[in-house]
């Protein structure tokens, strides 16, 4: 009888193990299209052998654990590439906006304004006493000043929009790290209980975090994910550390909340916006302000040395008047003396009405070497700025496309490892079903054997 009981227990273990395996297979099929779900695999193990008069015999099978199929190396590569993708997408978007403000080469940018401004002075040199021509010079001065102002304002807008995006991104990061810490706590509290689904959710949150900020993940002996960025801790066990921004010095610094401790180097979407505010936009603002201030100084230097038309009442010609006021692209505008009286526009070198030497010199500034020890003109310096923006934007676009392709390839690789194949699961379904049916057949056979033995006693 005891031998038949052992057979029955072996069959029972097979029924239970294969039923659990069918549960796992059914769960895989149900989540075949669930985002972030990792395929699970039942791990069956032979039960310990028992001693019999004939030696040690097996005692059946048991479900040891349910394995979550993941590849840590592929996960880290996806996160690293996603991080670089997020950063370059930010640069590409920002530089697209910068190029839109410069409006080159659509004919409405500063290069056209330079041509029109200096052509107006050339026309003034040809007709130094013509009030209509002087009005044209006035309007071109207003026009080029407005373009400088608008571009400078646009760059300021982009820069301080980046500051807002930094704070928005930090809020998303802090929410994610808090959720990861909470999931760590749940996983720790469940101990040896099956936590594969919680781990899937945690990995998905880490993946989302990796686009916003670079992450390094270390799983400790308790199964908790410890997350750091640039050597700075974000999640430690069941605790998360909140990050805030400090831009009081007109320079964004990332700190742990309530401390003066700064984070290390940052990349990803957050790094892209931080670098936009701290470095990228200020770099072009500095170049653009250099162009504006040099333009103001060069025009004023010649204009203030010349004379306007004689006053209709006194007969005296004004001199020493600047054409522009301001020191950079934000502040450039016409002086009130010029704006309120076109007769104050200097064309003459000596005060005589027909003299045009000052207007002639100003008109020739267009082709004069001003920058780089006299080797670069205004338009060449300006085109250098536009070329640098275009090249940097093209480079960020190329990198974004490259990383997007790499992420797609890695996601396909991840899917082949961790994704659910319905064809494979159908094979497993049939396999475990047949095993279950066979175990049930053993139970049925043992039952018949018991009936046979009992019938012998009657």
C-alpha positions as CSV (number, residue, x, y, z in Angstrom):
1,X,0.0,0.0,0.0
2,X,2.8,2.4,0.9
3,X,4.3,1.9,-2.5
4,X,1.0,2.9,-4.2
5,X,0.7,5.9,-1.9
6,X,4.2,7.0,-3.0
7,X,3.1,6.6,-6.6
8,X,0.0,8.7,-5.9
9,X,2.2,11.4,-4.2
10,X,4.5,11.5,-7.2
11,X,1.5,11.9,-9.5
12,X,0.1,14.6,-7.2
13,X,3.4,16.5,-7.4
14,X,3.3,16.3,-11.2
15,X,-0.3,17.6,-11.3
16,X,0.6,20.5,-9.1
17,X,3.9,21.4,-10.8
18,X,2.3,21.2,-14.3
19,X,-0.7,23.2,-13.1
20,X,1.6,26.0,-11.9
21,X,3.5,25.8,-15.2
22,X,0.2,26.2,-17.0
23,X,-0.5,29.2,-14.8
24,X,2.8,30.8,-15.8
25,X,2.2,30.0,-19.5
26,X,-1.3,31.4,-19.3
27,X,0.0,34.6,-17.7
28,X,2.6,35.0,-20.4
29,X,-0.1,34.7,-23.1
30,X,-2.3,37.2,-21.3
31,X,0.5,39.7,-21.1
32,X,1.9,39.1,-24.6
33,X,1.2,42.8,-25.5
34,X,1.6,44.4,-22.1
35,X,4.2,47.1,-22.2
36,X,7.1,46.4,-19.9
37,X,6.1,42.8,-19.2
38,X,9.0,40.3,-19.0
39,X,8.4,36.7,-20.1
40,X,8.4,34.3,-17.2
41,X,9.6,30.7,-17.1
42,X,8.7,28.0,-14.6
43,X,11.7,26.2,-13.2
44,X,10.8,22.6,-12.3
45,X,13.1,20.6,-10.0
46,X,13.2,17.0,-9.0
47,X,12.0,16.4,-5.5
48,X,14.4,14.8,-3.0
49,X,14.8,11.1,-3.3
50,X,13.6,8.7,-0.6
51,X,15.2,5.5,0.6
52,X,13.5,2.2,-0.3
53,X,14.5,-1.4,0.1
54,X,15.6,-1.1,-3.5
55,X,17.7,2.0,-3.1
56,X,16.9,5.7,-3.4
57,X,14.0,6.5,-5.7
58,X,12.7,9.8,-6.9
59,X,9.7,11.4,-5.1
60,X,8.3,13.5,-7.9
61,X,8.7,17.1,-9.0
62,X,8.2,20.5,-7.5
63,X,8.0,24.1,-8.7
64,X,11.2,25.7,-7.5
65,X,10.6,29.2,-8.7
66,X,9.3,31.4,-11.6
67,X,12.2,33.0,-13.4
68,X,11.8,36.5,-15.0
69,X,13.7,36.5,-18.3
70,X,15.8,39.6,-18.5
71,X,19.3,40.5,-19.7
72,X,20.9,43.1,-17.5
73,X,23.5,44.1,-20.1
74,X,20.9,44.8,-22.7
75,X,18.8,46.8,-20.2
76,X,21.8,49.0,-19.3
77,X,22.7,49.5,-23.0
78,X,19.1,50.6,-23.7
79,X,19.1,53.0,-20.8
80,X,22.5,54.5,-21.8
81,X,21.4,55.0,-25.4
82,X,18.0,56.3,-24.4
83,X,19.8,58.8,-22.1
84,X,21.9,60.1,-25.0
85,X,18.9,60.2,-27.3
86,X,17.0,62.4,-24.8
87,X,19.9,64.8,-24.5
88,X,20.4,65.2,-28.2
89,X,16.7,65.6,-28.9
90,X,16.7,68.5,-26.5
91,X,19.7,70.1,-28.3
92,X,18.0,69.5,-31.7
93,X,14.7,71.1,-30.5
94,X,16.5,74.1,-28.9
95,X,18.7,74.8,-31.9
96,X,15.7,74.5,-34.3
97,X,14.2,77.3,-32.2
98,X,17.4,79.3,-32.3
99,X,17.6,79.0,-36.1
100,X,14.0,80.1,-36.4
101,X,14.7,83.3,-34.5
102,X,17.7,84.1,-36.7
103,X,15.5,83.4,-39.8
104,X,18.4,82.6,-42.1
105,X,18.5,82.1,-45.1
106,X,14.9,83.0,-45.7
107,X,15.7,86.7,-46.5
108,X,14.4,88.2,-43.4
109,X,17.4,87.8,-41.2
110,X,20.2,90.1,-40.0
111,X,22.3,89.6,-43.1
112,X,19.6,91.3,-45.2
113,X,19.4,94.1,-42.6
114,X,23.2,94.7,-42.8
115,X,23.0,95.0,-46.6
116,X,20.0,97.4,-46.4
117,X,21.5,99.5,-43.7
118,X,24.9,100.1,-45.4
119,X,23.2,100.5,-48.8
120,X,21.1,103.3,-47.3
121,X,24.3,105.1,-46.2
122,X,25.8,104.6,-49.7
123,X,22.7,106.2,-51.1
124,X,23.1,109.0,-48.5
125,X,26.7,109.4,-49.7
126,X,25.3,109.8,-53.2
127,X,22.6,112.3,-52.0
128,X,23.9,113.9,-48.8
129,X,21.3,116.6,-48.8
130,X,18.2,114.6,-49.7
131,X,15.8,114.5,-46.7
132,X,14.0,111.4,-48.2
133,X,17.2,109.5,-48.3
134,X,18.0,110.5,-44.7
135,X,14.5,109.2,-43.7
136,X,15.4,105.8,-45.4
137,X,18.7,105.7,-43.3
138,X,16.6,106.4,-40.2
139,X,14.2,103.6,-41.0
140,X,17.0,101.1,-41.8
141,X,18.6,102.0,-38.5
142,X,15.3,101.3,-36.6
143,X,14.8,98.1,-38.6
144,X,18.3,96.7,-37.9
145,X,18.0,97.6,-34.2
146,X,14.6,95.8,-34.0
147,X,16.1,92.7,-35.5
148,X,19.0,92.7,-33.0
149,X,16.5,93.2,-30.2
150,X,14.1,90.5,-31.4
151,X,16.9,87.9,-31.8
152,X,18.3,88.8,-28.4
153,X,14.8,88.5,-26.8
154,X,14.3,85.2,-28.6
155,X,17.5,83.8,-27.2
156,X,16.5,85.0,-23.7
157,X,13.1,83.3,-24.1
158,X,14.7,80.0,-25.2
159,X,17.1,80.1,-22.3
160,X,14.6,80.8,-19.6
161,X,12.2,78.3,-21.1
162,X,15.0,75.8,-20.6
163,X,15.0,76.8,-16.9
164,X,11.3,76.0,-16.6
165,X,11.9,72.7,-18.4
166,X,14.6,71.9,-15.9
167,X,12.2,72.3,-13.0
168,X,9.5,70.3,-14.8
169,X,11.9,67.5,-15.5
170,X,13.2,67.5,-11.9
171,X,9.6,67.0,-10.7
172,X,9.2,64.0,-13.1
173,X,12.6,62.6,-11.8
174,X,11.7,63.0,-8.2
175,X,8.3,61.3,-8.8
176,X,10.0,58.4,-10.5
177,X,12.7,57.9,-7.8
178,X,10.1,58.1,-5.1
179,X,8.1,55.4,-6.9
180,X,11.2,53.2,-7.4
181,X,11.9,53.5,-3.7
182,X,8.3,52.5,-2.9
183,X,8.5,49.5,-5.2
184,X,11.8,48.5,-3.4
185,X,10.0,48.6,-0.1
186,X,7.2,46.4,-1.5
187,X,9.6,43.9,-2.9
188,X,11.6,43.8,0.3
189,X,8.4,43.3,2.4
190,X,7.3,40.3,0.2
191,X,10.7,38.6,0.7
192,X,10.7,35.3,-1.1
193,X,7.2,35.7,-2.5
194,X,7.0,36.0,-6.3
195,X,7.7,39.7,-7.1
196,X,8.3,39.4,-10.8
197,X,5.4,41.8,-11.7
198,X,6.7,44.4,-9.2
199,X,10.2,44.1,-10.7
200,X,8.8,44.6,-14.1
201,X,7.1,47.8,-13.0
202,X,10.3,48.9,-11.3
203,X,12.4,48.3,-14.4
204,X,9.9,50.2,-16.5
205,X,10.2,53.2,-14.1
206,X,14.0,53.0,-14.3
207,X,13.7,52.9,-18.1
208,X,11.6,56.1,-18.0
209,X,14.1,57.7,-15.6
210,X,17.0,56.8,-17.9
211,X,15.8,59.2,-20.6
212,X,15.6,62.1,-18.2
213,X,18.9,61.5,-16.4
214,X,21.8,59.1,-16.7
215,X,21.4,56.1,-14.3
216,X,23.4,53.3,-13.0
217,X,21.5,50.5,-11.3
218,X,22.9,48.0,-8.8
219,X,20.7,45.3,-7.4
220,X,21.7,44.3,-3.9
221,X,21.4,41.0,-2.1
222,X,17.9,41.8,-1.0
223,X,16.8,42.4,-4.5
224,X,16.6,46.2,-4.0
225,X,17.5,48.5,-6.9
226,X,20.0,51.2,-5.9
227,X,20.1,54.0,-8.5
228,X,22.8,56.6,-9.0
229,X,23.6,59.3,-11.5
230,X,27.0,60.7,-12.2
231,X,28.2,59.2,-9.0
232,X,25.4,60.8,-7.0
233,X,22.8,58.6,-5.3
234,X,19.1,58.9,-6.4
235,X,17.6,55.8,-4.7
236,X,19.2,54.0,-1.8
237,X,17.2,50.9,-0.8
238,X,13.8,52.1,0.3
239,X,14.7,55.8,0.3
240,X,14.9,58.3,-2.5
241,X,16.7,61.6,-2.5
242,X,15.0,64.7,-3.9
243,X,16.8,67.0,-6.3
244,X,16.2,70.7,-6.7
245,X,17.7,73.4,-8.9
246,X,19.4,76.6,-7.8
247,X,19.7,79.3,-10.4
248,X,20.2,82.3,-8.1
249,X,23.6,83.0,-9.7
250,X,22.1,82.9,-13.2
251,X,23.7,79.4,-13.5
252,X,21.8,76.3,-12.8
253,X,23.2,74.0,-10.1
254,X,21.5,70.8,-9.1
255,X,21.4,70.1,-5.3
256,X,20.0,67.6,-2.9
257,X,17.0,69.2,-1.3
258,X,17.8,71.0,1.9
259,X,21.6,70.8,1.4
260,X,24.4,72.6,-0.5
261,X,25.6,69.3,-1.9
262,X,25.7,69.5,-5.7
263,X,25.2,66.5,-8.1
264,X,27.9,65.4,-10.4
265,X,27.8,65.7,-14.2
266,X,24.3,65.2,-15.6
267,X,23.1,64.1,-19.0
268,X,19.9,63.0,-20.6
269,X,16.9,65.3,-21.0
270,X,17.7,67.1,-17.8
271,X,21.4,67.5,-18.8
272,X,20.3,68.9,-22.1
273,X,18.1,71.6,-20.6
274,X,20.7,72.4,-17.9
275,X,23.5,72.8,-20.5
276,X,21.1,74.8,-22.7
277,X,20.7,77.3,-19.9
278,X,24.3,77.3,-18.6
279,X,26.3,76.9,-21.8
280,X,24.6,76.5,-25.1
281,X,22.5,79.7,-25.3
282,X,25.0,81.9,-23.4
283,X,27.7,80.9,-25.9
284,X,25.7,82.3,-28.9
285,X,24.4,85.2,-26.9
286,X,28.0,86.3,-26.2
287,X,28.9,86.0,-29.9
288,X,25.8,87.9,-30.9
289,X,26.4,90.7,-28.3
290,X,30.0,91.0,-29.6
291,X,28.6,91.5,-33.1
292,X,26.1,94.1,-31.8
293,X,28.5,96.0,-29.6
294,X,31.2,96.2,-32.3
295,X,28.6,97.3,-34.8
296,X,27.4,100.1,-32.5
297,X,30.9,101.2,-31.7
298,X,32.2,101.2,-35.3
299,X,29.1,103.1,-36.7
300,X,29.2,105.6,-33.8
301,X,32.9,106.2,-34.1
302,X,32.5,107.4,-37.6
303,X,29.1,109.1,-37.2
304,X,30.1,111.1,-34.2
305,X,33.1,112.4,-36.1
306,X,30.9,113.8,-38.9
307,X,28.4,116.6,-39.3
308,X,24.7,116.6,-40.1
309,X,22.9,119.2,-42.3
310,X,23.1,122.8,-41.1
311,X,20.2,123.8,-38.8
312,X,17.5,125.8,-40.7
313,X,17.5,128.4,-38.0
314,X,21.1,128.7,-36.8
315,X,22.8,127.5,-39.9
316,X,25.1,125.4,-37.7
317,X,25.7,121.6,-38.4
318,X,25.5,119.2,-35.5
319,X,28.4,117.0,-34.7
320,X,29.6,114.6,-32.0
321,X,26.2,112.7,-32.1
322,X,26.1,108.9,-31.9
323,X,23.8,107.1,-34.3
324,X,23.1,104.2,-31.9
325,X,22.8,103.9,-28.2
326,X,23.1,100.7,-26.1
327,X,25.9,98.2,-25.5
328,X,24.5,94.9,-26.8
329,X,21.9,93.3,-28.9
330,X,19.2,93.8,-26.3
331,X,19.7,97.5,-25.8
332,X,20.7,98.7,-29.3
333,X,18.4,101.5,-30.6
334,X,18.7,104.9,-32.3
335,X,19.7,107.9,-30.3
336,X,17.0,110.4,-29.7
337,X,19.0,113.1,-31.5
338,X,18.9,111.0,-34.7
339,X,15.4,109.6,-34.3
340,X,13.9,113.1,-33.7
341,X,15.7,114.9,-36.5
342,X,17.0,113.3,-39.7
343,X,19.2,116.4,-40.3
344,X,21.4,115.2,-37.4
345,X,22.4,112.1,-39.4
346,X,26.1,112.7,-40.2
347,X,27.3,112.5,-43.8
348,X,29.8,115.3,-44.0
349,X,33.3,115.3,-42.7
350,X,33.6,119.1,-42.4
351,X,30.0,120.4,-42.0
352,X,29.6,121.5,-45.6
353,X,26.2,120.3,-47.0
354,X,27.6,118.6,-50.1
355,X,30.3,116.6,-48.4
356,X,29.7,112.9,-48.2
357,X,32.9,111.4,-46.8
358,X,31.5,110.2,-43.4
359,X,28.5,108.5,-45.1
360,X,30.9,106.9,-47.6
361,X,33.1,105.6,-44.8
362,X,30.1,104.2,-42.9
363,X,28.8,102.5,-46.1
364,X,32.2,100.8,-46.5
365,X,32.0,99.2,-43.1
366,X,30.1,96.4,-44.7
367,X,33.2,95.1,-46.5
368,X,35.8,96.3,-43.9
369,X,37.7,93.7,-41.9
370,X,36.7,94.4,-38.3
371,X,37.1,91.1,-36.3
372,X,40.1,88.7,-36.1
373,X,42.8,91.3,-36.6
374,X,41.0,92.9,-39.6
375,X,40.3,89.6,-41.4
376,X,36.6,89.3,-40.8
377,X,33.8,91.6,-41.8
378,X,30.4,92.1,-40.0
379,X,28.6,89.7,-42.4
380,X,31.3,87.1,-42.3
381,X,31.3,87.2,-38.4
382,X,27.5,86.9,-38.5
383,X,27.6,84.0,-41.0
384,X,30.1,82.3,-38.7
385,X,27.5,82.4,-35.9
386,X,24.8,81.0,-38.2
387,X,27.2,78.3,-39.6
388,X,28.1,77.2,-36.0
389,X,24.5,77.0,-35.0
390,X,23.6,75.0,-38.2
391,X,26.5,72.6,-37.7
392,X,25.8,72.0,-34.1
393,X,22.1,71.5,-34.9
394,X,22.9,69.1,-37.7
395,X,25.3,67.2,-35.4
396,X,22.7,66.9,-32.7
397,X,20.1,65.8,-35.2
398,X,22.4,63.2,-36.6
399,X,23.2,61.9,-33.2
400,X,19.5,61.8,-32.2
401,X,18.7,59.8,-35.3
402,X,21.7,57.4,-34.6
403,X,20.7,56.8,-31.0
404,X,17.0,56.4,-32.0
405,X,18.1,53.7,-34.4
406,X,20.3,52.1,-31.8
407,X,17.5,52.1,-29.2
408,X,15.1,50.5,-31.7
409,X,17.6,47.8,-32.4
410,X,18.2,47.1,-28.7
411,X,14.5,47.1,-28.0
412,X,14.1,44.4,-30.7
413,X,16.9,42.4,-29.1
414,X,15.3,42.9,-25.7
415,X,12.0,41.7,-27.1
416,X,13.6,38.6,-28.5
417,X,15.0,37.9,-25.0
418,X,12.2,39.1,-22.7
419,X,9.2,39.4,-25.0
420,X,6.4,36.8,-25.2
421,X,6.3,34.6,-28.3
422,X,2.7,33.3,-28.7
423,X,4.0,30.4,-30.8
424,X,6.5,29.3,-28.1
425,X,3.8,29.7,-25.4
426,X,1.4,27.5,-27.4
427,X,4.0,24.8,-27.5
428,X,4.6,25.1,-23.8
429,X,0.8,25.1,-23.2
430,X,0.5,21.8,-25.1
431,X,3.7,20.4,-23.3
432,X,2.4,21.1,-19.8
433,X,-1.1,20.1,-20.7
434,X,0.1,16.7,-21.9
435,X,2.2,16.3,-18.8
436,X,-0.8,17.2,-16.6
437,X,-2.9,14.6,-18.5
438,X,-0.2,12.0,-18.1
439,X,0.0,12.7,-14.3
440,X,-3.8,12.4,-14.1
441,X,-3.6,9.1,-15.9
442,X,-1.1,7.9,-13.2
443,X,-3.6,8.9,-10.5
444,X,-6.3,7.0,-12.4
445,X,-4.0,3.9,-12.7
446,X,-3.2,4.0,-8.9
447,X,-6.9,4.3,-8.2
448,X,-7.5,1.2,-10.3
449,X,-4.7,-0.6,-8.5
450,X,-6.2,0.3,-5.1
451,X,-9.5,-1.2,-6.3
452,X,-7.8,-4.4,-7.4
453,X,-6.1,-4.8,-4.0
454,X,-9.3,-4.1,-2.1
455,X,-11.3,-6.6,-4.2
456,X,-8.9,-9.3,-3.2
457,X,-10.0,-9.0,0.4
458,X,-13.7,-9.4,-0.3
